[in-house]
Amino acid sequence: MRVKRFFAPTMRQAMRQVQEELGPDAAILSRNHRDGGVEVVCALDFHEAEQTEANPVSLSGSDVSLGASSDRLSKQLEGEDLKRELESARQRILEGARFDSGLDDNAFQKRAQARQLGGYAEQLRHAEQGADSDRSRSSRASELRHSTSSAHEQVVLDAMQAEIQGLRELLREQMREQGDMRHPLEAMLRRRLLAQGFTEKYIKRLLELSAIEGIDDSTQALDMMLQRLKLDLQVVDEELIDRGGVVALMGPTGVGKTTTIGKLAARYVLKHGPDGLALVTTDCYRIAAYEQLRTFGRILGVPVRVVDERNSMDETLKSLRSKQLILIDTAGLNVRDPNMMTQLNLLNSAKARIRRFLVLPCTSQTEVLSETYDAYHPSGLNGCVLTKLDEARRLGDVLGLVAERRLPLAYLATGQKIPDDLSLVNRDVLIQLLNETLLSSDDGCAI
């Protein structure tokens, strides 16, 4: 029998040395961990008769897999049955074996051959599959831990952002209070204009352009800001009924488009007669929309046409080409209604030049007015008509919008009477109304 001791840094390297030197028929007698590596004792050429007494681990048929991890090898080699076999083999070696002697006269010569390499390859494949499965489970566990950690980190991050935002708002408010203490007159004017519906951005612009620094009188300072606002208000320089052409009134439902159409039509008839006027409606959504406009037409003696699936905009306008003024009443739809784009496209498809005016109620808040303007502005606006001026509790919402957006003012509607409650825009009158509203509020302008 030939017995040889091998030493290598890892079990895989030691097994490779055994296979290269002793071949696949070598049997593993013992394995011990030493400093710096693993010591393996192997034997070759055992007697066939001793196969039943002890069955040392064969290199070719060992349950040890070169492809498995070191932990897996340790568990297999350190089993209780294997320990008993190795101890029995070690005693027999001490009794008659010589290491590296090359002799075959000892008691273990011509031991039964070990298992074939095919069995070892099968064991190796199963071990590698097990290792892959272990790595897969480890990867899934790692992903789960990472996902849980990421979710926790996101919650913490959101909380930190909310806290930072709160601190930012607190700091901004403290800075504003400190600024108010340094400039009490500006603080008072800002509060008054904010209460009227003006935006913080536009108030800042008015304060910067009004040059009220050094002024102590609140009435004078307020008057200077209102004069600055007056300069920002643009006005249509001619009356629509005198210029003629095709004019469309647009806006959401309930803002007073049809009533304003009736007022304009009555003004035209009183001034120029009914022959040069025609009314058109595109509102096919409300049941009584056409009837209301037709009532105006019957009273004034002017024709009324409807644009629908059977009558296109171009055909309708072509049939009225002899008229000096054509007033178009569009459908009043919510700005989020998908049919609103259909209405805008209807006007855009016309070959004739159509001037478009947005009808804005003075009773709406700044956010609603801004949303309405943003919805209709892309289609092109020539100006606006302010309605329900008599119902408004404050004017800053609508005046701030038209001043900031440079939207020209065409008419002011102050009631339901036709045609009396419609007038051209007078900026002095608007500023005076705003000033009266400011002075009549609960918090006076005096510091």
WOLIN-V543592 format. One record per pair of residues at least 24 apart in sequence whose ideal C-beta (glycine too) atoms are under 10 Angstrom apart, sorted by the first residue. I is the first residue (numbers start at 0). GAP is how many residues later the second one is. Records with the same first field share a line. If there is no record, write none. Layout:
I=GAP + GAP
This chain:
0=26 + 42 + 43 + 44 + 45 + 46 + 91 + 92 + 95 + 96 + 97 + 100 + 101 + 102 + 103 + 104 + 105 + 106 + 107 + 108 + 109 + 110
1=24 + 40 + 41 + 42 + 43 + 95 + 96 + 97 + 98 + 99 + 100 + 101 + 102 + 104 + 106 + 107
2=24 + 26 + 38 + 39 + 40 + 41 + 42 + 86 + 90 + 94 + 95 + 96 + 97 + 98 + 103 + 105
3=25 + 36 + 37 + 38 + 39 + 40 + 95 + 96 + 97
4=24 + 25 + 27 + 34 + 35 + 36 + 37 + 94 + 95
5=25 + 31 + 32 + 33 + 34 + 35 + 36
6=25 + 27 + 29 + 30 + 31 + 32 + 33
7=28 + 29 + 30 + 31 + 32
8=27 + 28 + 29
9=27 + 28 + 60 + 63
10=26 + 27 + 29 + 53 + 54 + 55 + 57 + 58 + 59 + 62 + 63 + 66
11=26 + 52 + 53 + 54 + 55 + 56 + 57 + 58 + 61
12=24 + 25 + 27 + 53
13=24 + 25 + 26 + 28 + 52
14=25 + 27 + 44 + 47 + 49 + 50 + 51 + 58
15=50
16=25
17=24 + 26 + 41
18=40 + 41 + 47 + 98 + 101
21=37
22=36 + 37 + 91 + 94
23=34 + 35 + 36 + 37 + 89 + 90 + 91 + 92 + 93 + 96
24=33 + 34 + 35 + 36 + 86 + 87 + 88 + 89 + 90 + 91 + 92
25=30 + 31 + 32 + 33 + 34 + 36 + 88
26=27 + 28 + 29 + 30 + 31 + 32 + 33 + 34 + 35 + 62 + 81 + 84 + 85 + 86 + 87
27=28 + 29 + 30 + 31 + 34 + 36 + 49 + 54 + 57 + 58 + 61 + 86
28=25 + 27 + 28 + 56 + 57 + 59 + 60 + 61 + 63 + 64 + 68 + 79
29=26 + 27 + 47 + 53 + 55 + 56 + 57 + 59 + 60 + 63
30=26 + 33 + 42 + 43 + 46 + 47 + 51 + 55
31=54
32=41
37=32 + 35 + 36
39=24 + 37
40=45 + 48 + 49 + 52 + 58
42=46 + 49 + 50 + 54 + 56 + 63 + 65 + 66 + 68
43=60 + 64 + 65 + 67 + 70
44=58 + 59 + 61 + 63 + 64 + 65 + 66 + 68
45=43 + 60 + 61 + 62 + 63 + 64 + 65 + 66 + 67 + 68
46=57 + 59 + 60 + 61 + 62 + 63 + 64 + 65
47=61 + 62 + 63 + 64 + 65
48=58 + 61 + 62 + 63
49=39 + 42 + 57 + 58 + 59 + 60 + 61 + 62
50=60 + 61 + 62
51=60
52=32 + 35 + 36 + 39 + 55 + 58
53=30 + 31 + 32 + 33 + 34 + 35 + 37 + 38 + 54 + 57
54=26 + 27 + 30 + 33 + 34 + 56 + 57 + 59
55=26 + 29 + 30 + 32 + 33 + 36 + 52 + 55 + 56 + 58
56=25 + 28 + 29 + 32 + 57 + 58
57=53 + 54 + 55 + 56 + 57 + 58 + 61 + 62
58=55 + 56 + 58 + 61
59=53 + 54 + 55 + 56 + 57 + 58 + 59 + 60 + 61 + 63
60=52 + 53 + 54 + 55 + 56 + 57 + 58 + 59 + 61 + 62
61=52 + 53 + 57 + 58 + 61
62=52 + 56 + 57 + 60 + 64
63=56 + 59 + 60 + 63
64=55 + 56 + 57 + 58 + 59 + 60 + 61 + 62 + 63 + 65 + 66
65=54 + 57 + 58 + 61 + 62
66=56 + 57 + 58 + 59 + 60 + 61 + 62 + 63 + 64
67=55 + 56 + 58 + 59 + 60 + 62 + 63 + 66
68=58 + 61 + 62 + 65 + 66
70=63
71=55 + 58 + 59 + 62
72=54
75=47 + 51
182=24 + 29 + 30
183=32 + 34 + 263
184=27 + 28 + 29 + 30 + 31 + 32 + 33 + 35 + 36 + 37 + 260 + 262
185=24 + 26 + 27 + 35 + 39
186=260
187=30 + 33 + 34 + 255 + 256 + 257 + 258 + 259
188=29 + 32 + 33 + 35 + 36 + 249 + 256 + 258
190=252
191=26 + 30 + 33 + 204 + 246 + 247 + 249 + 251 + 252 + 253
192=29 + 32 + 33 + 36 + 203 + 207 + 241 + 245
193=202
194=199 + 201 + 242 + 243 + 246 + 247 + 248
195=197 + 198 + 199 + 200 + 201 + 203 + 204 + 238 + 241 + 242 + 245
196=165 + 167 + 168 + 169 + 172 + 195 + 196 + 197 + 198 + 199 + 200 + 201 + 202 + 203 + 204
197=27 + 31 + 168 + 196 + 197 + 198 + 199 + 201 + 202 + 203 + 205 + 206 + 236
198=167 + 168 + 171 + 197 + 198 + 201 + 202 + 205
200=199 + 203
201=27 + 30 + 164 + 194 + 197 + 198 + 199 + 201 + 202
202=193 + 197
204=24 + 27 + 198 + 199
205=26 + 194 + 197
215=231
216=229 + 230
217=226 + 227 + 228 + 229
218=216 + 220 + 226 + 227
220=224 + 226
221=213 + 216 + 217 + 223
222=208 + 212
225=204 + 205 + 206 + 208 + 209 + 212
226=204
227=175
228=167 + 170 + 171 + 174 + 198 + 201 + 202 + 205
229=169 + 173 + 197 + 198 + 200 + 201 + 204
230=172 + 196
231=167 + 168 + 170 + 171 + 172 + 174 + 195
232=166 + 169 + 170 + 173 + 174 + 175 + 176 + 192 + 194 + 197 + 198
233=149 + 168 + 169 + 171 + 172 + 173 + 174 + 175 + 191 + 193
234=148 + 167 + 173 + 174 + 175 + 189 + 190 + 191 + 192 + 195
235=119 + 121 + 146 + 147 + 148 + 149 + 172 + 173 + 174 + 175 + 188 + 189
236=171 + 173
237=172 + 186
238=25 + 28 + 29 + 32 + 171 + 172 + 185
239=24 + 27 + 28 + 85 + 87 + 115 + 117 + 142 + 143 + 145 + 170 + 171 + 184
240=24 + 25 + 26 + 27 + 28 + 29 + 30 + 31 + 35 + 36 + 83 + 84 + 86
241=25 + 26 + 29 + 30 + 82 + 83
242=81 + 82 + 112
243=24 + 28 + 32 + 33 + 79 + 80 + 81 + 82
244=78 + 79 + 80 + 81 + 107 + 108 + 109 + 110
245=32 + 34 + 67 + 71 + 74 + 77 + 79 + 80 + 81 + 82 + 101 + 104 + 106 + 107 + 108 + 109 + 110
246=78 + 79 + 80 + 81 + 107 + 108 + 109 + 110 + 135 + 163
247=32 + 34 + 78 + 79 + 80 + 81 + 82 + 95 + 98 + 99 + 102 + 106 + 107 + 108 + 109 + 131 + 134
248=78 + 79 + 80 + 81 + 83 + 107 + 108 + 109 + 110 + 135 + 136 + 161
249=32 + 78 + 79 + 80 + 81 + 82 + 83 + 90 + 93 + 94 + 97 + 106 + 107 + 108 + 109 + 122 + 125 + 126 + 129 + 131 + 134
250=79 + 81 + 82 + 84 + 106 + 107 + 108 + 109 + 110 + 121 + 124 + 125 + 133 + 134 + 136
251=79 + 80 + 81 + 82 + 83 + 85 + 88 + 106 + 107 + 108 + 109 + 112 + 116 + 119 + 120 + 123 + 124
252=30 + 32 + 33 + 78 + 79 + 80 + 81 + 84
253=78 + 107 + 133 + 134
254=77 + 103 + 104 + 105 + 106 + 108 + 109 + 117 + 130 + 131 + 132 + 133 + 158
255=76 + 103 + 104 + 105 + 129 + 130 + 131 + 132 + 157 + 160
256=24 + 26 + 32 + 71 + 72 + 73 + 74 + 75 + 100 + 101 + 102 + 128 + 130
257=25 + 28 + 30 + 31 + 34 + 35 + 38 + 71 + 72 + 74 + 101
258=33 + 37 + 70 + 100 + 128 + 154 + 156 + 157 + 158 + 159 + 162 + 163
259=67 + 69 + 97 + 99 + 125 + 127 + 150 + 151 + 153 + 158 + 161 + 162
260=31 + 32 + 35 + 66 + 67 + 68 + 69 + 98 + 157
261=30 + 31 + 33 + 34 + 35 + 37 + 38 + 65 + 67 + 154 + 156 + 157 + 160
262=33 + 122 + 124 + 148 + 150 + 152 + 153 + 154 + 155 + 156 + 157 + 158 + 159 + 160
263=61 + 63 + 121 + 146 + 147 + 154 + 155 + 158
264=28 + 31 + 32 + 34 + 35 + 37 + 39 + 60 + 62 + 64 + 153 + 154
265=30 + 33 + 34 + 152 + 153 + 154 + 156
266=144 + 151 + 152 + 153 + 155 + 156
267=32 + 34 + 56 + 57 + 59 + 151
268=30 + 31 + 32 + 33 + 150
269=30 + 149
270=148
271=52 + 53
272=28 + 29 + 51
273=26 + 27 + 28 + 29
274=26 + 27 + 47 + 48 + 49
275=26 + 46 + 47 + 48 + 49 + 50
276=24 + 25 + 26 + 43 + 46 + 47 + 48 + 49 + 50
277=24 + 25 + 26 + 27 + 38 + 39 + 41 + 42 + 43 + 44 + 45 + 46 + 47 + 48 + 49 + 50
278=24 + 25 + 26 + 27 + 41 + 44 + 46 + 47 + 48 + 49 + 50
279=24 + 25 + 26 + 27 + 31 + 33 + 36 + 37 + 40 + 43 + 46 + 47 + 48 + 49 + 50
280=24 + 25 + 26 + 27 + 35 + 46 + 47 + 48 + 49 + 50
281=24 + 25 + 26 + 31 + 34 + 46 + 47 + 48 + 49 + 60 + 61 + 64 + 65
282=24 + 25 + 46 + 47 + 48 + 49 + 50 + 60
283=24 + 25 + 47 + 55 + 59
284=46 + 47 + 48 + 52 + 54 + 58
285=45 + 46
288=40 + 42 + 43
289=39
291=37
292=34 + 36
295=31 + 33 + 122
298=119
299=118
301=25
303=25
306=39 + 40 + 43
311=34 + 37 + 38
312=33 + 34 + 35 + 36 + 37 + 38 + 39 + 41
313=35 + 36 + 37 + 38
315=34 + 36
316=33 + 34 + 35 + 37
317=33 + 34
319=32
320=31
325=26 + 28
327=26 + 27 + 28
329=26 + 29 + 46
331=27
332=42
333=38 + 41
334=33 + 36 + 37 + 38 + 39 + 40 + 41
335=35 + 39
336=38
339=35 + 36
340=34 + 38
342=33 + 36
343=31 + 32 + 34 + 35 + 36
344=34
346=32 + 33
347=31 + 32
353=25 + 26 + 28
354=25 + 26 + 27 + 28 + 55
355=24 + 25 + 26 + 27 + 28
356=24 + 25 + 26 + 27 + 28 + 50 + 51 + 52 + 53 + 54
357=24 + 25 + 26 + 27 + 28 + 44 + 49 + 52
358=25 + 26 + 27 + 28 + 29 + 51 + 52 + 54
359=24 + 25 + 26 + 27 + 28 + 37 + 38 + 41 + 42 + 47 + 49
360=24 + 25 + 26 + 27 + 28 + 30 + 31 + 36 + 37 + 52
361=24 + 25 + 26 + 27 + 28 + 29 + 30 + 31 + 32 + 33 + 35 + 36 + 37 + 50 + 51 + 52 + 71
362=24 + 25 + 26 + 27 + 28 + 29 + 30 + 31 + 34 + 35
363=24 + 28 + 33 + 34 + 37
364=29 + 32 + 33
365=30 + 31 + 32 + 34 + 35 + 38
366=30
367=29 + 33
368=28 + 29 + 31 + 32 + 33 + 36
369=27 + 30 + 31 + 34 + 35
371=29
372=28 + 29 + 31 + 32 + 34
373=31
376=28 + 30
380=24 + 26 + 27
381=25 + 26 + 28
382=24 + 25 + 26 + 27 + 28 + 42
383=24 + 25 + 26 + 27 + 41
384=24 + 25 + 26 + 27 + 28 + 37 + 40
385=24 + 25 + 26 + 27 + 28 + 39 + 44
386=24 + 25 + 26 + 27 + 28 + 34 + 35
387=25 + 26 + 27 + 28
388=24 + 25 + 26 + 32 + 34 + 40 + 41 + 44
389=24 + 25 + 26 + 31
390=24
391=41 + 45
392=44 + 48
393=40 + 43 + 44 + 47
394=35 + 36 + 38 + 39 + 40 + 41 + 42 + 43
395=38 + 41 + 42
397=32
398=31 + 32 + 34 + 35
401=28
